[in-house]
Amino acid sequence: MLFDGTNLSAWTKVLEKDWLIGGPPVDNRKIVPGGILEVVPHPAGLYESIISKQKFGDLHVHAEFRLLGAVTNGGIYFMSRYEMNIKDACGQVGGTPIGFGNISKPKDLYPDVNPAFPPMQWQTLDIDFRAPRFDASGTTKTENPRMTAVHNGITIYKDVELEGVKGSTAKLGSAGVGSIYLQEHGTAYQFRNIWVVDKTVKGTEKFGDAAAIAAEIMRGTYGDWSDSDIAKFQNMLRVQYLPSIIHGDCENGNKELAMCEALVNIGVILEDRAVFDLGLKMWRGRTPAYIYLKSDGPKPIEPPGCGPAIWSNKGLMPELVDGILQETARDAHHPWLAFSSMANAAETARQQGVDLYGEEGKRMMAALEFQAQYISPNSVTPPENLQFALQPTWEIAYNHFHNRMGVSLPKMGAVIPTNRPTGANHHMNWETLTHGEMGAIGIPPIHK
């Protein structure tokens, strides 16, 4: 539910010509009696719109709106790019009805019917939006977005391909996900009951990482998996999963690191270097932003394209010390989901001759020792409000740094025996079985 009549917590304010970022709280809308959201108009050049904090790809959106009698120009933008115009169109002859407002191709894409109601009557829009598709690199669009729109119960567009946009949004380019944007254009008008059915595939990073590894093992060891079935699985990964992870995610570090791992692993099973390299690039951006070192300076490194990550929890900011993780203040579990993805991706890369461990080993080892000092048999008293507990991970990274590289990690070395054998939780899977004391068995040379 994006607006249920009670609050605007799902939205953030954007100023004129800012279509994507936002940030300030919504103080440019008012909720009037009846749980109605009313646009507060501003002078030309000072318009203030709002965008949803959540980003969507494929979706169905329902919105109810009401015009108040004045000449109105507003709209709902999908992915902050594709506008369904809201205007006073009831009984209009010779003009344009409510429809696409900024689509340049196909040209003059107006509905054949005009089901608009008069001012002061509530109207409905129900829209199915299919986001554009991209190739594995995430930069080349392979399919345009499509939209079906129902206005006041009448279908005005059916599976229309949106080939191009004009105006300010044309400068934004294309993306796989984006916000819903409610436009202010100098006129008061109202909304109520704005809700979304999010059809974007969720959780694919968790499936993509584990399933791709399992598939690669099966391909090499299970003779009854036919080439045709392998091809079907590869196509599923490429078509169903890659589009939802190639752009990363700014919501939180554990999620984007899982996407890094999935991309690296999927790149291997697809034998697609572009996908593999995209995973490496994302890993190299997010990893130094997730584990802090004092050498970073007074503030943590920001993840590329995301702004500052959230290191605090409920207003409590932990002391920034070597090895603390971005979500340490959140709970005992999520930081190690992230670290597990980090190590899993580095391990797959190392199997392919790429040494990500060597690039960020100082951070990863600091994180292991930071965590372990607060877990038995070590006895350091944890900082107030921070939680530490055994997790079904650490074996892969510990095996690399200690057993392969010969680095002494005394605190984690004391914890590891008490944590064995590790089980499975999300993508932290049976690490004692696969890596406990394995050393450098099967490791190829590093590619120079």
Contacts in CASP RR format, 6 or more apart in sequence:
PFRMAT RR
TARGET T0000
AUTHOR 0000-0000-0000
METHOD contacts of the structure
MODEL  1
MLFDGTNLSAWTKVLEKDWLIGGPPVDNRKIVPGGILEVVPHPAGLYESI
ISKQKFGDLHVHAEFRLLGAVTNGGIYFMSRYEMNIKDACGQVGGTPIGF
GNISKPKDLYPDVNPAFPPMQWQTLDIDFRAPRFDASGTTKTENPRMTAV
HNGITIYKDVELEGVKGSTAKLGSAGVGSIYLQEHGTAYQFRNIWVVDKT
VKGTEKFGDAAAIAAEIMRGTYGDWSDSDIAKFQNMLRVQYLPSIIHGDC
ENGNKELAMCEALVNIGVILEDRAVFDLGLKMWRGRTPAYIYLKSDGPKP
IEPPGCGPAIWSNKGLMPELVDGILQETARDAHHPWLAFSSMANAAETAR
QQGVDLYGEEGKRMMAALEFQAQYISPNSVTPPENLQFALQPTWEIAYNH
FHNRMGVSLPKMGAVIPTNRPTGANHHMNWETLTHGEMGAIGIPPIHK
1 10 0 8 1.000
1 194 0 8 1.000
1 195 0 8 1.000
1 196 0 8 1.000
2 10 0 8 1.000
2 11 0 8 1.000
2 52 0 8 1.000
2 54 0 8 1.000
2 180 0 8 1.000
2 194 0 8 1.000
2 195 0 8 1.000
2 196 0 8 1.000
3 10 0 8 1.000
3 11 0 8 1.000
3 37 0 8 1.000
3 191 0 8 1.000
3 192 0 8 1.000
3 193 0 8 1.000
3 194 0 8 1.000
3 195 0 8 1.000
4 193 0 8 1.000
4 195 0 8 1.000
5 31 0 8 1.000
5 34 0 8 1.000
5 35 0 8 1.000
5 36 0 8 1.000
5 37 0 8 1.000
5 192 0 8 1.000
5 193 0 8 1.000
6 31 0 8 1.000
6 35 0 8 1.000
7 31 0 8 1.000
8 25 0 8 1.000
8 26 0 8 1.000
8 29 0 8 1.000
8 31 0 8 1.000
8 37 0 8 1.000
8 50 0 8 1.000
10 52 0 8 1.000
10 53 0 8 1.000
10 54 0 8 1.000
11 26 0 8 1.000
11 29 0 8 1.000
11 50 0 8 1.000
11 51 0 8 1.000
11 52 0 8 1.000
11 53 0 8 1.000
11 182 0 8 1.000
12 22 0 8 1.000
12 23 0 8 1.000
12 24 0 8 1.000
12 25 0 8 1.000
12 26 0 8 1.000
12 50 0 8 1.000
12 51 0 8 1.000
12 53 0 8 1.000
13 22 0 8 1.000
13 23 0 8 1.000
13 24 0 8 1.000
13 25 0 8 1.000
13 26 0 8 1.000
13 27 0 8 1.000
13 28 0 8 1.000
13 48 0 8 1.000
13 49 0 8 1.000
13 50 0 8 1.000
14 20 0 8 1.000
14 21 0 8 1.000
14 22 0 8 1.000
14 23 0 8 1.000
14 48 0 8 1.000
14 49 0 8 1.000
14 50 0 8 1.000
14 51 0 8 1.000
14 181 0 8 1.000
15 46 0 8 1.000
15 47 0 8 1.000
15 48 0 8 1.000
16 45 0 8 1.000
16 46 0 8 1.000
16 47 0 8 1.000
16 48 0 8 1.000
16 49 0 8 1.000
17 168 0 8 1.000
19 51 0 8 1.000
19 77 0 8 1.000
19 80 0 8 1.000
19 81 0 8 1.000
19 168 0 8 1.000
19 169 0 8 1.000
19 172 0 8 1.000
19 181 0 8 1.000
20 51 0 8 1.000
20 80 0 8 1.000
20 172 0 8 1.000
20 178 0 8 1.000
20 179 0 8 1.000
22 51 0 8 1.000
26 50 0 8 1.000
28 40 0 8 1.000
28 42 0 8 1.000
28 48 0 8 1.000
28 50 0 8 1.000
28 184 0 8 1.000
29 37 0 8 1.000
29 38 0 8 1.000
29 39 0 8 1.000
29 40 0 8 1.000
29 50 0 8 1.000
30 37 0 8 1.000
30 38 0 8 1.000
30 40 0 8 1.000
31 37 0 8 1.000
31 38 0 8 1.000
32 38 0 8 1.000
32 190 0 8 1.000
34 192 0 8 1.000
35 192 0 8 1.000
36 66 0 8 1.000
36 190 0 8 1.000
36 191 0 8 1.000
36 192 0 8 1.000
37 190 0 8 1.000
37 191 0 8 1.000
37 192 0 8 1.000
37 194 0 8 1.000
38 188 0 8 1.000
38 189 0 8 1.000
38 190 0 8 1.000
39 74 0 8 1.000
39 182 0 8 1.000
39 184 0 8 1.000
39 186 0 8 1.000
39 187 0 8 1.000
39 188 0 8 1.000
39 189 0 8 1.000
39 190 0 8 1.000
39 191 0 8 1.000
40 48 0 8 1.000
40 184 0 8 1.000
40 188 0 8 1.000
41 184 0 8 1.000
41 186 0 8 1.000
41 187 0 8 1.000
41 188 0 8 1.000
42 48 0 8 1.000
42 184 0 8 1.000
42 186 0 8 1.000
43 186 0 8 1.000
44 186 0 8 1.000
47 183 0 8 1.000
47 184 0 8 1.000
47 185 0 8 1.000
47 186 0 8 1.000
48 184 0 8 1.000
49 181 0 8 1.000
49 182 0 8 1.000
49 183 0 8 1.000
49 184 0 8 1.000
50 181 0 8 1.000
50 182 0 8 1.000
50 184 0 8 1.000
51 80 0 8 1.000
51 179 0 8 1.000
51 180 0 8 1.000
51 181 0 8 1.000
51 182 0 8 1.000
52 179 0 8 1.000
52 180 0 8 1.000
52 181 0 8 1.000
53 179 0 8 1.000
54 179 0 8 1.000
54 198 0 8 1.000
55 79 0 8 1.000
55 177 0 8 1.000
55 178 0 8 1.000
55 179 0 8 1.000
56 78 0 8 1.000
56 79 0 8 1.000
56 129 0 8 1.000
56 131 0 8 1.000
56 177 0 8 1.000
56 178 0 8 1.000
56 179 0 8 1.000
56 180 0 8 1.000
56 196 0 8 1.000
56 198 0 8 1.000
56 200 0 8 1.000
57 79 0 8 1.000
57 129 0 8 1.000
57 131 0 8 1.000
57 176 0 8 1.000
57 177 0 8 1.000
57 178 0 8 1.000
57 198 0 8 1.000
57 199 0 8 1.000
57 200 0 8 1.000
58 129 0 8 1.000
58 130 0 8 1.000
58 131 0 8 1.000
58 198 0 8 1.000
58 199 0 8 1.000
58 200 0 8 1.000
59 78 0 8 1.000
59 128 0 8 1.000
59 129 0 8 1.000
59 196 0 8 1.000
59 197 0 8 1.000
59 198 0 8 1.000
59 199 0 8 1.000
59 200 0 8 1.000
60 126 0 8 1.000
60 127 0 8 1.000
60 128 0 8 1.000
60 129 0 8 1.000
60 196 0 8 1.000
60 197 0 8 1.000
60 199 0 8 1.000
61 76 0 8 1.000
61 78 0 8 1.000
61 125 0 8 1.000
61 126 0 8 1.000
61 127 0 8 1.000
61 129 0 8 1.000
61 180 0 8 1.000
61 194 0 8 1.000
61 195 0 8 1.000
61 196 0 8 1.000
61 197 0 8 1.000
62 124 0 8 1.000
62 125 0 8 1.000
62 126 0 8 1.000
62 193 0 8 1.000
62 194 0 8 1.000
62 195 0 8 1.000
62 196 0 8 1.000
63 76 0 8 1.000
63 124 0 8 1.000
63 125 0 8 1.000
63 191 0 8 1.000
63 193 0 8 1.000
63 194 0 8 1.000
64 122 0 8 1.000
64 123 0 8 1.000
64 124 0 8 1.000
64 125 0 8 1.000
64 191 0 8 1.000
64 192 0 8 1.000
64 193 0 8 1.000
64 194 0 8 1.000
65 86 0 8 1.000
65 122 0 8 1.000
65 123 0 8 1.000
65 125 0 8 1.000
65 189 0 8 1.000
65 190 0 8 1.000
65 191 0 8 1.000
65 192 0 8 1.000
66 119 0 8 1.000
66 120 0 8 1.000
66 121 0 8 1.000
66 122 0 8 1.000
66 123 0 8 1.000
66 189 0 8 1.000
66 190 0 8 1.000
66 191 0 8 1.000
66 192 0 8 1.000
67 86 0 8 1.000
67 88 0 8 1.000
67 119 0 8 1.000
67 120 0 8 1.000
67 189 0 8 1.000
68 119 0 8 1.000
68 120 0 8 1.000
68 188 0 8 1.000
68 189 0 8 1.000
68 190 0 8 1.000
69 88 0 8 1.000
69 119 0 8 1.000
69 120 0 8 1.000
70 88 0 8 1.000
70 187 0 8 1.000
70 188 0 8 1.000
71 88 0 8 1.000
71 187 0 8 1.000
72 86 0 8 1.000
72 87 0 8 1.000
72 88 0 8 1.000
72 187 0 8 1.000
72 189 0 8 1.000
73 85 0 8 1.000
73 86 0 8 1.000
73 87 0 8 1.000
73 185 0 8 1.000
73 186 0 8 1.000
73 187 0 8 1.000
74 85 0 8 1.000
74 86 0 8 1.000
74 87 0 8 1.000
74 183 0 8 1.000
74 184 0 8 1.000
74 185 0 8 1.000
74 187 0 8 1.000
74 189 0 8 1.000
75 83 0 8 1.000
75 84 0 8 1.000
75 85 0 8 1.000
75 86 0 8 1.000
75 101 0 8 1.000
75 182 0 8 1.000
75 183 0 8 1.000
75 185 0 8 1.000
76 83 0 8 1.000
76 84 0 8 1.000
76 86 0 8 1.000
76 125 0 8 1.000
76 127 0 8 1.000
76 180 0 8 1.000
76 181 0 8 1.000
76 182 0 8 1.000
76 183 0 8 1.000
77 83 0 8 1.000
77 84 0 8 1.000
77 169 0 8 1.000
77 180 0 8 1.000
77 181 0 8 1.000
77 182 0 8 1.000
77 183 0 8 1.000
78 84 0 8 1.000
78 127 0 8 1.000
78 129 0 8 1.000
78 145 0 8 1.000
78 147 0 8 1.000
78 180 0 8 1.000
78 181 0 8 1.000
79 129 0 8 1.000
79 131 0 8 1.000
79 145 0 8 1.000
79 175 0 8 1.000
79 176 0 8 1.000
79 177 0 8 1.000
79 178 0 8 1.000
79 179 0 8 1.000
80 169 0 8 1.000
80 172 0 8 1.000
80 178 0 8 1.000
80 179 0 8 1.000
80 180 0 8 1.000
80 181 0 8 1.000
81 165 0 8 1.000
81 169 0 8 1.000
81 172 0 8 1.000
81 173 0 8 1.000
81 174 0 8 1.000
81 175 0 8 1.000
81 178 0 8 1.000
82 100 0 8 1.000
82 102 0 8 1.000
82 103 0 8 1.000
82 129 0 8 1.000
82 145 0 8 1.000
82 147 0 8 1.000
82 162 0 8 1.000
82 165 0 8 1.000
82 169 0 8 1.000
83 100 0 8 1.000
83 101 0 8 1.000
83 102 0 8 1.000
83 103 0 8 1.000
83 165 0 8 1.000
83 169 0 8 1.000
83 183 0 8 1.000
84 98 0 8 1.000
84 99 0 8 1.000
84 100 0 8 1.000
84 101 0 8 1.000
84 125 0 8 1.000
84 127 0 8 1.000
84 149 0 8 1.000
85 98 0 8 1.000
85 99 0 8 1.000
85 100 0 8 1.000
85 101 0 8 1.000
85 102 0 8 1.000
86 98 0 8 1.000
86 183 0 8 1.000
86 189 0 8 1.000
87 98 0 8 1.000
88 116 0 8 1.000
88 119 0 8 1.000
89 95 0 8 1.000
89 96 0 8 1.000
89 97 0 8 1.000
89 98 0 8 1.000
89 114 0 8 1.000
89 116 0 8 1.000
90 114 0 8 1.000
90 116 0 8 1.000
90 117 0 8 1.000
90 118 0 8 1.000
90 119 0 8 1.000
91 114 0 8 1.000
91 116 0 8 1.000
92 114 0 8 1.000
92 116 0 8 1.000
96 110 0 8 1.000
97 110 0 8 1.000
97 111 0 8 1.000
97 113 0 8 1.000
97 114 0 8 1.000
97 115 0 8 1.000
97 116 0 8 1.000
97 156 0 8 1.000
98 111 0 8 1.000
98 114 0 8 1.000
98 116 0 8 1.000
98 151 0 8 1.000
98 156 0 8 1.000
99 109 0 8 1.000
99 110 0 8 1.000
99 111 0 8 1.000
99 149 0 8 1.000
99 151 0 8 1.000
99 156 0 8 1.000
99 157 0 8 1.000
100 109 0 8 1.000
100 110 0 8 1.000
100 157 0 8 1.000
100 162 0 8 1.000
102 165 0 8 1.000
102 166 0 8 1.000
102 167 0 8 1.000
102 169 0 8 1.000
103 109 0 8 1.000
103 162 0 8 1.000
103 163 0 8 1.000
103 164 0 8 1.000
103 165 0 8 1.000
103 166 0 8 1.000
104 163 0 8 1.000
104 164 0 8 1.000
104 165 0 8 1.000
104 166 0 8 1.000
104 170 0 8 1.000
105 163 0 8 1.000
105 164 0 8 1.000
106 160 0 8 1.000
106 161 0 8 1.000
106 163 0 8 1.000
109 157 0 8 1.000
109 160 0 8 1.000
111 151 0 8 1.000
111 156 0 8 1.000
111 157 0 8 1.000
112 156 0 8 1.000
113 154 0 8 1.000
113 156 0 8 1.000
115 151 0 8 1.000
115 152 0 8 1.000
115 153 0 8 1.000
115 154 0 8 1.000
115 156 0 8 1.000
116 123 0 8 1.000
116 151 0 8 1.000
116 152 0 8 1.000
117 123 0 8 1.000
117 152 0 8 1.000
122 192 0 8 1.000
123 151 0 8 1.000
123 152 0 8 1.000
124 150 0 8 1.000
124 151 0 8 1.000
124 152 0 8 1.000
124 153 0 8 1.000
125 149 0 8 1.000
125 150 0 8 1.000
125 151 0 8 1.000
126 149 0 8 1.000
126 150 0 8 1.000
126 153 0 8 1.000
127 147 0 8 1.000
127 148 0 8 1.000
127 149 0 8 1.000
127 150 0 8 1.000
128 147 0 8 1.000
128 148 0 8 1.000
128 149 0 8 1.000
129 145 0 8 1.000
129 146 0 8 1.000
129 147 0 8 1.000
130 145 0 8 1.000
130 146 0 8 1.000
130 147 0 8 1.000
131 145 0 8 1.000
131 176 0 8 1.000
131 177 0 8 1.000
131 200 0 8 1.000
132 141 0 8 1.000
132 143 0 8 1.000
132 144 0 8 1.000
132 145 0 8 1.000
132 174 0 8 1.000
132 175 0 8 1.000
132 176 0 8 1.000
133 141 0 8 1.000
133 142 0 8 1.000
133 143 0 8 1.000
133 176 0 8 1.000
133 243 0 8 1.000
134 140 0 8 1.000
134 141 0 8 1.000
134 142 0 8 1.000
134 174 0 8 1.000
134 176 0 8 1.000
134 243 0 8 1.000
134 246 0 8 1.000
135 142 0 8 1.000
135 274 0 8 1.000
136 238 0 8 1.000
136 242 0 8 1.000
136 246 0 8 1.000
136 270 0 8 1.000
136 272 0 8 1.000
136 274 0 8 1.000
136 275 0 8 1.000
136 278 0 8 1.000
137 246 0 8 1.000
137 274 0 8 1.000
137 275 0 8 1.000
137 278 0 8 1.000
138 246 0 8 1.000
138 247 0 8 1.000
138 278 0 8 1.000
141 174 0 8 1.000
144 161 0 8 1.000
144 162 0 8 1.000
144 163 0 8 1.000
144 164 0 8 1.000
145 161 0 8 1.000
145 162 0 8 1.000
146 159 0 8 1.000
146 160 0 8 1.000
146 161 0 8 1.000
146 162 0 8 1.000
147 157 0 8 1.000
147 159 0 8 1.000
147 160 0 8 1.000
147 162 0 8 1.000
148 155 0 8 1.000
148 157 0 8 1.000
148 158 0 8 1.000
148 159 0 8 1.000
148 160 0 8 1.000
149 155 0 8 1.000
149 156 0 8 1.000
149 157 0 8 1.000
150 156 0 8 1.000
164 170 0 8 1.000
175 247 0 8 1.000
176 243 0 8 1.000
176 247 0 8 1.000
177 200 0 8 1.000
177 247 0 8 1.000
180 196 0 8 1.000
182 191 0 8 1.000
200 244 0 8 1.000
201 240 0 8 1.000
201 241 0 8 1.000
201 243 0 8 1.000
201 244 0 8 1.000
202 244 0 8 1.000
203 244 0 8 1.000
204 240 0 8 1.000
204 241 0 8 1.000
204 244 0 8 1.000
204 245 0 8 1.000
204 262 0 8 1.000
205 244 0 8 1.000
205 245 0 8 1.000
205 255 0 8 1.000
205 258 0 8 1.000
205 259 0 8 1.000
205 261 0 8 1.000
205 262 0 8 1.000
206 258 0 8 1.000
206 262 0 8 1.000
206 426 0 8 1.000
206 427 0 8 1.000
207 241 0 8 1.000
207 262 0 8 1.000
208 237 0 8 1.000
208 241 0 8 1.000
208 245 0 8 1.000
208 262 0 8 1.000
208 265 0 8 1.000
208 266 0 8 1.000
209 258 0 8 1.000
209 261 0 8 1.000
209 262 0 8 1.000
209 265 0 8 1.000
209 341 0 8 1.000
209 344 0 8 1.000
209 427 0 8 1.000
210 427 0 8 1.000
210 429 0 8 1.000
211 237 0 8 1.000
212 237 0 8 1.000
212 262 0 8 1.000
212 265 0 8 1.000
212 266 0 8 1.000
212 267 0 8 1.000
212 268 0 8 1.000
212 269 0 8 1.000
213 265 0 8 1.000
213 344 0 8 1.000
213 348 0 8 1.000
215 230 0 8 1.000
215 233 0 8 1.000
215 269 0 8 1.000
216 265 0 8 1.000
216 268 0 8 1.000
216 269 0 8 1.000
218 225 0 8 1.000
219 225 0 8 1.000
219 230 0 8 1.000
219 269 0 8 1.000
233 269 0 8 1.000
234 269 0 8 1.000
234 270 0 8 1.000
237 266 0 8 1.000
237 269 0 8 1.000
237 270 0 8 1.000
238 270 0 8 1.000
241 262 0 8 1.000
241 266 0 8 1.000
242 263 0 8 1.000
242 266 0 8 1.000
242 275 0 8 1.000
245 259 0 8 1.000
245 262 0 8 1.000
245 263 0 8 1.000
246 263 0 8 1.000
246 278 0 8 1.000
248 256 0 8 1.000
248 259 0 8 1.000
248 282 0 8 1.000
249 255 0 8 1.000
249 256 0 8 1.000
249 259 0 8 1.000
250 256 0 8 1.000
250 303 0 8 1.000
250 305 0 8 1.000
250 306 0 8 1.000
250 307 0 8 1.000
252 309 0 8 1.000
252 310 0 8 1.000
252 326 0 8 1.000
252 327 0 8 1.000
252 334 0 8 1.000
253 286 0 8 1.000
253 289 0 8 1.000
253 290 0 8 1.000
253 303 0 8 1.000
253 309 0 8 1.000
253 326 0 8 1.000
253 327 0 8 1.000
253 338 0 8 1.000
254 327 0 8 1.000
254 334 0 8 1.000
254 335 0 8 1.000
254 337 0 8 1.000
254 338 0 8 1.000
254 341 0 8 1.000
256 282 0 8 1.000
256 286 0 8 1.000
256 303 0 8 1.000
257 283 0 8 1.000
257 286 0 8 1.000
257 287 0 8 1.000
257 290 0 8 1.000
257 338 0 8 1.000
257 341 0 8 1.000
257 342 0 8 1.000
257 345 0 8 1.000
258 337 0 8 1.000
258 338 0 8 1.000
258 341 0 8 1.000
258 427 0 8 1.000
259 279 0 8 1.000
259 282 0 8 1.000
260 279 0 8 1.000
260 282 0 8 1.000
260 283 0 8 1.000
260 286 0 8 1.000
260 341 0 8 1.000
260 342 0 8 1.000
260 345 0 8 1.000
261 283 0 8 1.000
261 341 0 8 1.000
261 342 0 8 1.000
261 344 0 8 1.000
261 345 0 8 1.000
261 348 0 8 1.000
261 427 0 8 1.000
263 275 0 8 1.000
263 276 0 8 1.000
263 278 0 8 1.000
263 279 0 8 1.000
263 282 0 8 1.000
264 276 0 8 1.000
264 279 0 8 1.000
264 280 0 8 1.000
264 283 0 8 1.000
264 345 0 8 1.000
264 348 0 8 1.000
264 349 0 8 1.000
265 344 0 8 1.000
265 345 0 8 1.000
265 348 0 8 1.000
266 272 0 8 1.000
266 275 0 8 1.000
267 273 0 8 1.000
267 275 0 8 1.000
267 276 0 8 1.000
268 276 0 8 1.000
268 348 0 8 1.000
268 352 0 8 1.000
276 352 0 8 1.000
279 345 0 8 1.000
280 349 0 8 1.000
280 354 0 8 1.000
280 356 0 8 1.000
283 342 0 8 1.000
283 345 0 8 1.000
283 346 0 8 1.000
283 349 0 8 1.000
283 356 0 8 1.000
284 356 0 8 1.000
284 359 0 8 1.000
285 303 0 8 1.000
285 304 0 8 1.000
286 303 0 8 1.000
286 304 0 8 1.000
287 342 0 8 1.000
287 356 0 8 1.000
287 360 0 8 1.000
287 363 0 8 1.000
288 296 0 8 1.000
288 301 0 8 1.000
288 360 0 8 1.000
288 363 0 8 1.000
289 300 0 8 1.000
289 301 0 8 1.000
289 302 0 8 1.000
289 303 0 8 1.000
289 304 0 8 1.000
289 309 0 8 1.000
289 326 0 8 1.000
290 303 0 8 1.000
290 309 0 8 1.000
290 325 0 8 1.000
290 326 0 8 1.000
290 338 0 8 1.000
290 342 0 8 1.000
291 323 0 8 1.000
291 324 0 8 1.000
291 325 0 8 1.000
291 326 0 8 1.000
291 339 0 8 1.000
291 360 0 8 1.000
291 363 0 8 1.000
291 364 0 8 1.000
291 366 0 8 1.000
291 367 0 8 1.000
292 300 0 8 1.000
292 320 0 8 1.000
292 321 0 8 1.000
292 322 0 8 1.000
292 323 0 8 1.000
292 324 0 8 1.000
292 325 0 8 1.000
292 326 0 8 1.000
293 322 0 8 1.000
293 323 0 8 1.000
293 362 0 8 1.000
293 363 0 8 1.000
293 366 0 8 1.000
294 320 0 8 1.000
294 321 0 8 1.000
294 322 0 8 1.000
298 320 0 8 1.000
299 308 0 8 1.000
300 308 0 8 1.000
300 309 0 8 1.000
300 311 0 8 1.000
300 320 0 8 1.000
300 326 0 8 1.000
302 308 0 8 1.000
302 309 0 8 1.000
303 309 0 8 1.000
309 326 0 8 1.000
310 326 0 8 1.000
311 317 0 8 1.000
311 318 0 8 1.000
311 320 0 8 1.000
311 326 0 8 1.000
311 328 0 8 1.000
311 329 0 8 1.000
312 318 0 8 1.000
312 329 0 8 1.000
313 329 0 8 1.000
313 330 0 8 1.000
313 385 0 8 1.000
316 329 0 8 1.000
316 385 0 8 1.000
317 329 0 8 1.000
318 324 0 8 1.000
318 328 0 8 1.000
318 329 0 8 1.000
318 383 0 8 1.000
318 385 0 8 1.000
318 386 0 8 1.000
319 383 0 8 1.000
321 370 0 8 1.000
322 366 0 8 1.000
322 370 0 8 1.000
323 363 0 8 1.000
323 366 0 8 1.000
323 367 0 8 1.000
323 369 0 8 1.000
323 370 0 8 1.000
324 367 0 8 1.000
324 370 0 8 1.000
325 335 0 8 1.000
325 338 0 8 1.000
325 339 0 8 1.000
325 367 0 8 1.000
325 370 0 8 1.000
326 335 0 8 1.000
326 338 0 8 1.000
327 334 0 8 1.000
327 335 0 8 1.000
327 338 0 8 1.000
328 335 0 8 1.000
328 386 0 8 1.000
329 385 0 8 1.000
329 386 0 8 1.000
331 387 0 8 1.000
332 387 0 8 1.000
332 388 0 8 1.000
332 389 0 8 1.000
332 391 0 8 1.000
333 389 0 8 1.000
333 391 0 8 1.000
335 371 0 8 1.000
336 371 0 8 1.000
336 391 0 8 1.000
336 393 0 8 1.000
336 394 0 8 1.000
336 428 0 8 1.000
337 426 0 8 1.000
337 427 0 8 1.000
337 428 0 8 1.000
339 364 0 8 1.000
339 367 0 8 1.000
339 393 0 8 1.000
339 394 0 8 1.000
339 397 0 8 1.000
340 391 0 8 1.000
340 393 0 8 1.000
340 396 0 8 1.000
340 426 0 8 1.000
340 427 0 8 1.000
340 428 0 8 1.000
341 427 0 8 1.000
342 360 0 8 1.000
342 364 0 8 1.000
343 364 0 8 1.000
343 393 0 8 1.000
343 396 0 8 1.000
343 397 0 8 1.000
343 400 0 8 1.000
344 396 0 8 1.000
344 427 0 8 1.000
345 356 0 8 1.000
346 356 0 8 1.000
346 357 0 8 1.000
346 360 0 8 1.000
346 364 0 8 1.000
346 397 0 8 1.000
346 400 0 8 1.000
347 396 0 8 1.000
347 400 0 8 1.000
347 435 0 8 1.000
349 355 0 8 1.000
349 356 0 8 1.000
350 356 0 8 1.000
350 357 0 8 1.000
350 400 0 8 1.000
350 443 0 8 1.000
350 446 0 8 1.000
351 443 0 8 1.000
351 444 0 8 1.000
352 444 0 8 1.000
352 447 0 8 1.000
353 444 0 8 1.000
353 445 0 8 1.000
353 446 0 8 1.000
353 447 0 8 1.000
354 446 0 8 1.000
354 447 0 8 1.000
355 446 0 8 1.000
357 364 0 8 1.000
357 397 0 8 1.000
357 400 0 8 1.000
357 401 0 8 1.000
361 401 0 8 1.000
364 397 0 8 1.000
364 401 0 8 1.000
365 397 0 8 1.000
365 401 0 8 1.000
365 407 0 8 1.000
365 409 0 8 1.000
368 394 0 8 1.000
368 397 0 8 1.000
368 398 0 8 1.000
368 401 0 8 1.000
368 409 0 8 1.000
368 411 0 8 1.000
368 412 0 8 1.000
369 409 0 8 1.000
369 410 0 8 1.000
369 411 0 8 1.000
369 412 0 8 1.000
371 388 0 8 1.000
371 394 0 8 1.000
371 412 0 8 1.000
372 378 0 8 1.000
372 409 0 8 1.000
372 411 0 8 1.000
372 412 0 8 1.000
372 413 0 8 1.000
372 414 0 8 1.000
372 415 0 8 1.000
373 380 0 8 1.000
373 411 0 8 1.000
374 380 0 8 1.000
374 381 0 8 1.000
374 382 0 8 1.000
374 386 0 8 1.000
374 388 0 8 1.000
375 388 0 8 1.000
375 389 0 8 1.000
375 390 0 8 1.000
375 415 0 8 1.000
375 418 0 8 1.000
376 415 0 8 1.000
376 418 0 8 1.000
377 414 0 8 1.000
377 415 0 8 1.000
377 418 0 8 1.000
378 411 0 8 1.000
378 414 0 8 1.000
378 415 0 8 1.000
382 388 0 8 1.000
390 415 0 8 1.000
390 418 0 8 1.000
390 419 0 8 1.000
391 419 0 8 1.000
391 425 0 8 1.000
391 428 0 8 1.000
392 419 0 8 1.000
392 422 0 8 1.000
392 423 0 8 1.000
392 424 0 8 1.000
392 425 0 8 1.000
392 428 0 8 1.000
392 429 0 8 1.000
392 431 0 8 1.000
393 422 0 8 1.000
393 428 0 8 1.000
393 431 0 8 1.000
394 412 0 8 1.000
394 415 0 8 1.000
394 416 0 8 1.000
394 419 0 8 1.000
394 431 0 8 1.000
395 416 0 8 1.000
395 419 0 8 1.000
395 420 0 8 1.000
395 422 0 8 1.000
395 431 0 8 1.000
395 432 0 8 1.000
395 434 0 8 1.000
395 435 0 8 1.000
395 436 0 8 1.000
396 431 0 8 1.000
396 434 0 8 1.000
396 435 0 8 1.000
398 409 0 8 1.000
398 412 0 8 1.000
398 413 0 8 1.000
398 416 0 8 1.000
399 435 0 8 1.000
399 436 0 8 1.000
399 437 0 8 1.000
399 438 0 8 1.000
399 439 0 8 1.000
400 439 0 8 1.000
401 407 0 8 1.000
401 409 0 8 1.000
402 408 0 8 1.000
402 409 0 8 1.000
402 412 0 8 1.000
402 413 0 8 1.000
403 436 0 8 1.000
403 437 0 8 1.000
403 438 0 8 1.000
403 439 0 8 1.000
403 440 0 8 1.000
404 439 0 8 1.000
404 440 0 8 1.000
404 443 0 8 1.000
419 432 0 8 1.000
420 432 0 8 1.000
420 436 0 8 1.000
421 430 0 8 1.000
421 432 0 8 1.000
421 433 0 8 1.000
422 428 0 8 1.000
422 430 0 8 1.000
422 431 0 8 1.000
422 432 0 8 1.000
422 433 0 8 1.000
423 429 0 8 1.000
423 430 0 8 1.000
423 431 0 8 1.000
423 432 0 8 1.000
424 430 0 8 1.000
END
